């Protein structure tokens, strides 16, 4: 129905995307059938013993958080035209990210205090309130406040979803559940901007938030019906407000660094945010009730290496997600919609690879997949540095496939590896940290590459030749991050 409403000149791109998705799905079915029937049996086992309803709730929670975070990109021009405040344009996205990061950082402690049922209900109520605030906003400030509240609700839902995976599913199914969650994120990457664009094009962006309000109500009902007090602990430690304040200040400075019009102010905010991040990690290693599992920052920790790999690789990926669309538009004259779908290519290869590796049971095979995934991310980043400056669309797309393949080979298995290494007392905060660490990587990437992009000449009016130069410079900066992330992947599996 959405595609039927598109102008004729955009139908070709949509058809290509749909064919690609269909081919990826068929490819997985064929490979699974060629493997053996154990794969089918293992998926049937996942859906049995009452786990299907939990999976459906988990999928809806992941979808709502993901789609709400992604939909703003295509509606913000319409929001700015109606509500004004073009100078605050970027805070429609940054406000959500700030709220989501703070929420996911505290989700583990909160789930221990309230249990999954009440915690998800509270998150759903906050998300509902934030959606209603944005839907009824009369000015840009009310809209941004609504986005921050949505970020808190959505961040808690994402964090609680990771806690639910750790507590509600046996260890043999953890990688599959994470692969399914990643698939939902991939779908949201494609569908959510399209939905927002269609509603904005129809003349009423507010319907986006009315629709998410309905989803929030459903989540509240389902959480009270399907969940229980799992993860609740009588000896739960309170949220460490000093650590949360340090993290909040760090994230706020990152947001200012990525959205400031002054280069000197951006650099100052970035350096100060890095200082606060170091201070946060220093304290985290010396207290008993931090926001990360105890001892995770210590040198030689396999769990710490896993979190480090997630952070570094996600930071590197942000360069592609944020700057590939405008660079592709400037170099090749693509429309925003077509450039956006080219950027969605890694999500497709990520999803397919994630579903395939979720069937790996032998520890040595899983370790090899994680190491190969880190190598592919580093290789994909290097290829993008070359192809965005000199290559054509086909070579850029192939490089993006390698990048997504790296995340697909490593992400869900790395999550499983970290959870398997956590003690029972750290299971709640350790699982919610899987989301928080990656969101922190997104924030750091947005700030770091935002400052560097201005220094190397990026602007909204960039021409084709300058876009090639900027593309090479940005991904040259991303390469050391991805290489360090690759070595962190190797360190995370060295003791397994």
N, C-alpha and C positions, 0 to 999 in steps of 0.2 A: 504493500500500500504506500509506503514511504517512497519507494523507487518510482512508482507510477506517477507521482506528483513532481518529479524532477524535470527540469528543462531538457529538451532532446540532446543538447550538446554535452550534458553530463551523464547521459545514460550509458555511454560506452565505458566510461571508467567504472561505473557501478557494476556493469556486467562482468568486467574483468575481475573485479574484487570478488564477486559472488562465485565465479568460476574457480578462482584460486582457492577459496574456502572449500568449495565442493571437492576439488582435487585433493586437497590436504586431508579432508575427512575420508575420502575413498582410499587414499594411500594408507592411512592408518588401519582401516578395516582389512585391506589386502595383506599388509605386513603382519597384522595380528593373526589373520587366518593362516598365513604361511608359517608362523612361529610354531604354535601348537595350541591345543585346546586348554592348556593350563591357564593361559591368559584370560580366556573367557570365564573359566571357573573361578579365578581369583576375583574378577570384577563382580561375578554373581555373589561371591562371599561378601564383598564390600557392601552390596545392597541388601543383604539379609540381616536377620536378628534385630530388626528395628532401626538399622542404620540409615535406611533410605530417607526417612522423614528428617533425620538430623542433617543429612546431606542437602536436602532441599532447602532447609532453613539456612544452612551455612552458605549455600549458593546464593540465596536471596540477599543475605547480609553482605556478602562480598560484592554482588552486583550493585546494590544500592550505594555502598561506599565508593566503589570505583566509578560508577556512572555519574554520581553527583559531583565527584572531583573533576571529571573530564568534560562535563557538559558546558562549563562556563566559557570555554575558549571560543565557541561559535556564537554565544548570545551576548557577550560583553559589548560589542559595538552597538547593538540595539539597546542594551541597558544604558550605556553612556549617552546615547542620543535622547532617550526619554527622561532620564534622571539627572543628566549633567555630570559634572565632576570628571572630565576626561583625564585630569591629572592624577586621579585615583584609580584609573582604569585597571592597572595591574593588581591592585589589592583585592579585586574580586576573586582572583586565583590565590594570591599570597595569603589572604585572610583565612581561607579554607585550609591551606597547607599548614599554617601556624597552629590553628585549632586541632587539626588532625594529628600533628606531631606531638603536641602536649598530651593529647588524650591517649594515643597509643603508648607513650612512655609510661603512663600511670595505669594502663589497663590491667597489667598483671596484678599489682597490689589491690586494685579495686575489685577484681574478680575474686581474690582471696577473701576480701572483706564481705562482699555481698553475695557471692555465688553467681553462677552464669545466668540463672533465670532473671533475678532482679537486676543484675548489671546490664544485661541486654535490654531489658525493659526500660531502664533509665536512659540508656543510649538512644533507644528508639524515640522516647519522649523528647529528648534534646534535639534530635534530628528533625522531628515534626515541628517543634517550635521554631527552629532555624529556617526551615522551608517556608513556614507561614510568614515569618518576618520578611523574608526576601520577596515572597509572592505579593505581599501587601505594601512593600516599601514605597514611601513617597519621595525619598531622596537617596542619594548614593551612600550616605553614611548609614542609614538604616539597612540598606542592602548589604553593605560590607559587614555590619554587625551580625546580620542574619547568616552570612557565609561563615563567619568565625564560629558561630553556634553550630551550624551544620558540620563544620570541620571537627568540632569536639565530638558530636554525636557519631559522625562517620568514622572518626579515628578510633573511638571506643568500640564500635561495631567490628572494625577490622582487627583490632587487638584482641577482642573477645573471641573472634572467629579462630584466631590462632590458638588461643587457650582451649577452645572447644576441640580443635583437632588433636591437641596433646592429651586431653582427658577422655574424650568420647570415642576415640577410634584406636584399635590395637596397633601396635608398632608396625606390623606387616602391611598396613594399609595407609600409613602416614604419607608416603611419597605419592600415592595415587590421589589422595584427597588434596594435597598441595597442587598436583598437576591439574586437577579439576578446577581448583580455585584460580590457577593461572589462566586456564582456558576461558573462564568467565571474565577475567580482566581483559583478555584479548578481544572477546566479543564486545565488551564495553568500550574498548579503544576505538572500535569501528562504528558501533551503533550509536553511542552517546553523542559524539559531535554531530553526527548526521541528524539525530532527533532534535538536538538543540537548534541546528541550522534550519531545519524544516519549520519548526515552531516560530523561530525568529522571522523567517521569510514569510510565514503566514500572518505576521503582524502582532503576535502576542507571546513574548518570551516568558511571561508570568506563568503560563500553563506548564512550563518545565517544573516549577516548584510546586504547583498544585498536584501534579502527577507524583512527585516524590513524597508529598505529604500523604497521599493514599498508600504508597509503599511503606512509609514509616508506621502507619496505623497497623498494616498487616504484620509487620515485623514485631510490633509490640504484642499483638495477639498471639502470634506463633511462638514467641519466646516464653510467654507465660504458659502456653499449652504444651510445648514440646520439651522444654528444658527443665532442669531441677537445680538443686543447690551445689552441683558439681563444681569443684575447684575451691569451694569455701573452706577456710581454715580457721580453727579457733585460735591458733597462735599467729595469725596473720599480722605482719608488721605494718604500721601506718605508712602512708606515702611520705617520703622524705621531701619536705617542702623546700629545704635549702637546695637540694639537687634539682628539683623541678624548677625553682626560680632561676638557677644558673642556666639550665637548659632553655627555659623560656627566653631569657635575655639573649642567649646565643642565637636562637632561632629568629628573634625579632631583629637582631643586627644583620643576620643573613638576608632577611626580607628587605631591610633598608638598603643593603649593599646591592641587591639585584634590581631594586626599583628606583634608586636615586638617579637624578639627572646630572649630578656632579661626580666626575671621575675621582677626584680626591676624596670626597665623602664616601664613595663606594669602597675605595681601597681601605680607608680608615675603619669603616664598619666591618669589612671582611677580616682585617687583621685583628680587630678587637673580638670579633666572634670566634676566631680561631683560638685566641688566648683564653676565652671563657670555656671553650670546648676542652682545652687541655686541663684547665682547672677542674672542670666537671669530672673528667676521667681520673684525675689525680685523687679527688675526694672519693670517687666511686670505689677505688681500690683500698680505701682505708675505713670504710664504714660497713655496718652489718645489714642495713636496710636501704640499700641503694635501689636504683631503677633497673639495674642489670643483675644477673646472677652473681653471687659472691665469688670473688677471685677471677672473674672473667677477664679483667684488665691485666692480670699478672702475666709476666713474660713466660712464654712456653705453654700457655693455655690453648688447648685444641678448640674449645668453645670460643675463646676470644679470637682465634685465627679465623673461625667460621664467620663470626660477626664482622671482622675486619674485611674479609673477602666480599661479603654482601655490601658493606658500605662503599668500598672502593669501586667495585664493578658497577654499582648503581650510580655513583657519582659520574663515572665515565659515560654511562648510557644517557645521562641527562643531556649531555652535549648534543647527541643525535636527536633526541625528542624535542628539544627546545629550538635548536638552530638549523636542523635540516630543512624544515618547511620553508622559512624565509629564504634560505640559500638556494633551494631548488626553484622557488618562484623567480628569484633574480637571475639565476643562470639559464634556465630553460623556459621561462615565461609560463610556468604552470599556474593554474588557478589554485587558491588556497585549499579547495576540496581535493583536487587531484594530488597536490603535494602532501596533504594530510594522509591520504591513503597509501602513498608510497612510503611514508614514515611508519605506517601500520604493518609493513612487511615483517619486521622482526617479531612482532606479536604472533604472526602466523607460524613462522618456523619455530619460535619458542614453544608455542602450544603443542605442535606436532611432536617435537623432540621430548617435551616434558611428559606427554602421554606414553611415549615409547619407553623411556627410561624408568618410568614408574613401575614397570614390570620386572626390573632387575632385582634379584634377591641375593645373589652372591656378593659378599662384602667387597671382594677385590674388583668385581665388575663395577660396582657403584663408585668405588674410589677412583677407578680409571675414568669413569664418566665425568666425575667432578673435575679431575685434572684436565681432561680434554676440553671440558666446557670453559674453564678459565683460559686455556690456550686459544680457543676459538674467539672469545671476547677480545683478547689482546690482538689476535690476527685481524678480526673484523674492524677494530678501531684503526689499525694501521692501513688496511685496505681503503677505509673511508677517507682517511687523510689524503690518499692518492687520488681516489676516484672522484671525490667532491671537487678537487682542484683541476683534474684533467680528463676524467672519464665521462662516459655518457650515462643515460638513465639505466641501461641494462647492467652495466658494471656497478653502478651505485646500488641497484637493487640486489645484485648478487652479494655485494659486501654486507648489505643490511641483513641478508639471509644468514650469513656466517655469524654476524653479531647476535642475532636472535637465537641461532642454533646453540651458541655458547651458553646463553642463559637457560635454554631448555635442557641442556645436558647436565647442568650443575645445580640449578636453583632448588628444585624440589628435593633432590637428594642431599643437598647441603642442609636444607631445613631438617630433614630426617636425621642427618648425622648429628646436628647440634642438639636436637631433642633427645636422642639416644644417649648423649653424653651428660645430660643434666640429671642431678639428683631429684628426688621427689619434692624436696622443699623449695627447689628453684624452678619447678616445672611451669608454674603459672607465669611468673615474671619472665622466664626464659623464652617461652613461646610467644608472648606478646611482644617481646623485644625483636622478634623476627621482622615484624612490621615496622616498629619504631626505627630500627637501624637503617632499613632501606629508605624510609621516608626522610631520615636525616641525610642520607646520601643524596636524595633528590634536592633537598634544600641547599646542601653544600654545593652541589653541581650548579644549581641555578645561580647562586651567588658568585661562585668562582668563575664560571664561564661568562656570566653577565659582565663582570668587571673586565675580564680579559678581552671579550668581544669588542668592547668600546675602545680599548687600547690598540687593537689591531685594525680598526677602521669599520666596524660593523655599524650600520644605520638602516633606517627604514627605506632610504632612497638609494641603497647600494646597487651598483651596476654589475653586469655579468662578470667582468674581469676581476673586479674587487671581491665579488662573492667567491670566486675560485681561490683567491689569496686568503681570505678570511676562513674559508672552509678548511684549508690545509693547516693554518695556524691553530685553529681551535682543536682539531683532532690530534695535532702534534702535542698539544697540552694534555689531551685525554690519554695519550698512549702510556706515559709513565704511570698513571693511575691504574689503567687496565693491566699493565705488567705487574705492578705490585699486588693487584687483586688476584692475578694468576698465581703468584707465589704464595699468597695467603691461602688459596684453594689447596695447593699442594701441602702446606703446613697443616691445614685443618684435618687432612686424612692421613697424615704421616704416622699417627699412633694407632690407626685402625686397620 
